[in-house]
């Protein structure tokens, strides 16, 4: 079966099929003309993958169960628990949303102190709301992606998650090799490690600095932009200075 026939039968885009192949969930046979040939077993596995994805299982969990690293029952138990927590979060959000709707609220007359207290009381009574810690997690991920210029102007990843990580590691390795070469005749493996870890340290440092800048940006975007530009300048001077120092020491 060709990929065109497969996407017509399962009614999913071929990009999704390719993605599952890339994640090694299915392995179709390649014919002499390089076209993939999908067997009935591939079709069966794809259907199972789609079913498990639709009920909420992650790709990594599906891979584990297909490879026999864990049982489906254990994953289902975990999935049910996670879905129940999501329902609880939605219940709190739905309740407050309905209250706001009934009161005909708009953003200008919204009494933030009143709703702050109401949500706090509802949380203490057992209702859950969306966890805003995810905002910080997403921001920190964004800082790393931006440092390695892995996102386009729309904020989307230029490469896939795994490829982005590989490219980031490759960038660190390149810096390590460059540092090693610049050390001259007295170079050792420690010189490579120094060059490898400097980009990593810079990313961690920029993430630590970037977090307060993020919150500053909530209240004063212009000030946050100024701080960010100053940070880029300091970082650039720091990196150039290190390269010059390494070159001088190698002479």
C-alpha positions in Angstrom: 0.0 0.0 0.0 1.3 3.4 -0.9 1.3 6.4 1.4 -1.4 8.0 -0.8 -3.7 5.0 -0.3 -2.9 4.9 3.4 -3.8 8.5 4.0 -7.0 8.0 2.0 -7.9 4.9 4.0 -7.2 6.4 7.4 -8.2 10.0 6.5 -5.0 11.5 8.0 -2.5 13.7 6.3 0.7 12.1 5.0 2.7 14.6 7.2 1.3 12.8 10.2 2.3 9.4 8.8 5.8 10.7 8.1 6.0 12.1 11.7 5.2 8.6 13.1 7.8 7.1 10.9 10.4 9.7 12.1 9.5 8.7 15.6 10.2 5.1 14.7 6.7 4.0 15.6 6.3 2.3 12.2 8.9 1.1 9.7 7.5 0.6 6.2 9.6 -1.4 3.7 11.4 0.6 1.0 11.0 -0.8 -2.5 13.8 -0.6 -5.2 12.4 2.7 -6.5 12.7 4.2 -2.9 9.0 4.4 -2.5 7.6 3.1 0.9 5.4 0.1 0.9 3.0 -0.1 3.9 1.9 -3.5 5.0 -1.3 -4.5 6.8 0.7 -4.7 10.0 1.8 -1.0 9.5 -1.9 -0.1 9.0 -2.9 -1.9 12.2 -0.1 -0.2 14.2 -1.1 3.2 12.7 -4.7 2.7 13.8 -3.6 1.8 17.3 -1.3 4.9 17.4 -4.2 7.2 16.3 -6.6 5.6 18.8 -4.1 6.0 21.7 -3.3 9.6 20.6 -7.0 10.5 20.5 -7.5 9.3 24.1 -4.6 11.5 25.2 -1.5 9.3 25.4 1.8 10.9 24.5 4.1 9.8 21.6 6.8 8.8 24.1 4.3 6.7 26.1 3.0 5.0 22.9 6.6 4.2 21.9 7.2 2.6 25.3 4.1 0.4 25.1 4.9 -0.6 21.5 8.4 -1.5 22.4 7.2 -3.5 25.4 8.8 -1.3 28.0 5.5 -0.9 29.9 2.0 -2.2 29.8 -1.0 -0.5 28.2 -2.9 -0.9 31.5 -0.3 1.2 33.5 -0.4 3.9 30.8 -4.2 4.0 30.8 -4.3 4.3 34.6 -1.9 7.3 34.4 -3.8 8.8 31.4 -7.1 8.6 33.3 -5.6 10.3 36.3 -4.2 13.1 34.1 -7.5 13.6 32.3 -9.4 13.7 35.6 -7.0 16.5 36.8 -7.6 18.4 33.5 -11.4 18.1 34.0 -11.0 19.5 37.5 -9.0 22.4 36.1 -11.7 23.0 33.5 -14.5 22.9 36.1 -13.0 25.9 38.0 -12.4 27.8 34.8 -15.9 27.1 33.5 -17.5 28.2 36.7 -15.8 31.5 36.9 -16.3 32.1 33.1 -20.0 31.5 33.6 -20.1 34.0 36.5 -18.3 36.6 34.4 -20.7 36.0 31.5 -23.8 36.3 33.8 -22.5 39.5 35.2 -21.9 40.9 31.7 -18.3 41.8 32.6 -15.9 43.6 30.3 -12.2 44.2 30.7 -12.6 47.8 31.8 -15.1 47.3 34.7 -13.7 43.9 35.7 -13.1 43.9 39.5 -9.8 42.1 39.7 -9.7 42.0 43.5 -13.1 40.5 43.7 -12.3 37.7 41.2 -8.9 37.2 42.8 -10.6 36.5 46.1 -13.3 34.3 44.5 -10.8 32.1 42.6 -8.7 31.8 45.8 -11.8 30.6 47.7 -12.7 28.2 45.0 -9.2 26.8 44.9 -9.3 26.3 48.7 -12.7 24.5 48.4 -11.1 21.9 46.0 -11.7 23.3 42.5 -8.6 23.6 40.3 -7.7 26.1 37.6 -5.1 26.2 34.8 -1.6 26.1 36.2 0.2 29.3 35.1 3.6 27.7 35.8 3.3 26.5 32.2 3.7 30.1 31.0 7.1 30.2 32.7 8.1 26.8 31.3 7.2 27.9 27.8 9.1 31.1 28.2 12.2 29.3 29.4 12.0 26.9 26.4 11.6 30.0 24.2 14.8 31.6 25.6 16.8 28.5 24.7 15.3 28.3 21.2 16.0 32.0 20.6 19.6 31.7 21.8 20.3 29.1 19.1 18.0 30.9 16.6 15.8 27.8 16.2 12.5 29.7 15.8 11.2 31.8 12.9 9.6 35.2 13.1 6.3 33.6 13.9 7.7 31.9 17.0 7.5 28.4 15.4 10.3 25.9 15.5 12.3 25.9 12.3 13.3 22.3 13.0 11.7 19.5 14.9 12.3 19.1 18.6 14.9 16.3 18.3 16.7 18.0 15.4 16.7 21.3 17.4 18.4 19.6 20.3 21.0 18.0 18.0 21.7 21.3 16.3 22.1 23.0 19.7 24.5 20.3 20.9 26.4 20.6 17.5 26.8 24.3 18.2 28.3 23.6 21.6 30.6 21.0 20.0 31.7 23.5 17.3 32.6 26.0 20.1 34.5 23.3 21.9 36.5 22.4 18.8 37.2 26.0 18.0 38.4 26.6 21.5 40.6 23.5 21.3 42.2 24.6 18.0 42.9 28.1 19.3 44.8 26.7 22.3 47.8 25.9 20.0 50.3 23.2 20.7 49.6 22.8 24.4 45.9 21.9 24.0 44.2 19.1 25.9 40.8 17.6 26.1 40.0 20.0 28.9 40.3 22.9 26.5 37.6 21.3 24.4 35.3 20.9 27.4 35.8 24.5 28.3 34.7 25.6 24.8 31.8 23.2 24.9 30.4 24.3 28.2 30.7 28.1 27.7 27.7 28.3 25.3 25.7 26.2 27.8 26.7 28.5 30.7 25.7 31.5 28.6 22.3 30.0 27.9 21.6 29.2 31.6 22.8 32.7 32.6 20.6 34.4 29.9 17.6 32.2 31.1 18.1 33.3 34.7 18.3 37.0 33.7 15.6 36.5 31.1 13.0 35.5 33.7 12.8 38.8 35.6 13.0 40.6 32.3 9.9 38.7 31.3 7.9 39.9 34.3 9.3 43.4 33.8 8.0 43.3 30.3 4.5 42.7 31.6 4.4 46.1 33.3 7.0 48.0 31.2 7.7 46.5 27.8 10.0 49.4 26.7 12.3 48.9 29.7 12.3 45.1 29.1 13.5 45.7 25.5 16.2 48.0 26.7 17.5 45.5 29.3 17.3 42.8 26.6 19.4 44.8 24.2 22.0 45.6 26.9 22.1 41.9 27.7 22.8 41.1 24.0 25.6 43.7 23.9 27.2 42.4 27.1 26.9 38.8 25.9 28.4 39.6 22.5 31.3 41.5 24.1 31.8 38.6 26.6 32.0 36.0 23.8 34.3 38.1 21.6 36.5 38.8 24.6 36.8 35.1 25.3 37.8 34.3 21.7 40.4 37.1 21.7 41.8 35.8 25.0 42.0 32.3 23.7 43.8 33.5 20.6 46.3 35.5 22.6 47.1 32.7 24.9 47.7 30.3 22.0 50.5 32.6 20.6 
